[in-house]
Amino acid sequence: MYKIIQNTGFPDQIHRKSDETWIPRDPSNSDYQRFLADVKEQGLSIVEGTDITTQSYVELRMNEYPSLEDQQDMQFWDQENGTSTWRDTIETIKNKYPKSISATTTIGPLPEWVQKLVE
């Protein structure tokens, strides 16, 4: 079985799971030629799309929280002015990303170039 790897900063790569080989999309590469032949003979069911990962509430909140310096500044001015800017900011983020949001990984669709191999 093969798995397509995308979004690594490199062109799409093919991972052959049976022997953990990474195969570049290079027509002169014998492993790539074997991949093409396998897909034509056995169909798309032997190829798995790339992993699609969503973030949990922890990562989502961390990406949105102001820096610690900015939070401390908010707290200072809240104390000086009797406001609740810091609390309101943090509460808004926590409400936006509740603890019920968990990270997930699903298998994405096959890229178009793979699907065209069986046409």
N, C-alpha and C positions, 0 to 999 in steps of 0.2 A: 504494500500500500504506500501511496505517496501523499505528502501534505505540501500545499503551496504556502510559502512564507512571503509576506508582503510588508511594506512600510518599515524597512530596516535601514533606509538610506541607500540601499542597493536595488538593482532591478530584482523583480520577482525571482525567487529561488525555489527549487524543488527539494524536498527532504524525503529521501527513501527510508522508510521506517525500519525495514528488515535489517539493514546493516548500518543505520545512522549516517548515511552518506548524503552530503549536500551537493546538489547538482545545479550548475549554472545553466541558464537558457542560452546555450552556445551550440549551434548546429554542428560544430566540429568535435564536440564532446561525445564520447561513446556512451556514457551514462545517460545523457540527454536523448540520444538516438534510441536507447533502450526504453526510456520513459515514453517517447512518442509511439514506439511500436506496441508497448504494453497497453497504452490508452486506446489505440486503434483496435487492438485485438480483444481487450477485455471491457472496454467502455469506461465511462466517467465514474462508475461506482468505486474504482480503485484509487480515486483522487479525492482528497479532503481539502476543503477551503481553508483559508487562514483563520486563526483564532481572533474573535472580536471580544475584547474585555471591557467591561464597564467598571467604573470605580465605586467603592463603597462610600458611605456617608463620611467616613474619616478623611479620605483623600479629597472628596468634594469640598468639605469644610476647610481643610487645610489650604486648598487652592484659593479660597475666597476670603479667609480671615485677613484683616490688615496685619502688617508687620507688628512685632511686639513693641517696637519703638512707637509706632503710631497708636497702638492700644494704650500704652502708658501715657502718651500725650493726651489722648481722649480722657483717660481717667483723671489726670491732673486738672484739665479744664472742666470736667464734670464737677469735681470737688470745689473748684474755685467759683463756678457759675451756678451750681445747684442744678445742673442738667443731667440727663441720662443717655448721652450720645453713645458711650461705650456699650452700656447694657443693651440699648436698642439695636445697635449694630450687630452684636454677638447673637442676640435673640433672633433677629431676622435671618441670619445665616443658619442657625440651628433649626429654625422652623422650616426653612427652605430645603434642608437636607436632613430629614429625620433619621433616627437610628434604624428604622426599618429598611433603609436602602443598603443592600449588600452587594458586594462585587460579584459579577457573573462573567463567565466565559462561554461563548457560543461559537459554533462553526459558521463562518460566513459562506456566501455563495462562491462558486468557482469563478475565477476571472474569465473574461470573454475569450482570451487567447486559448485557454484550456478547452472551453466548450466548443470552439471551432475545430478542435483536433478530430472530432468524430463526425463532422459534417462531410 
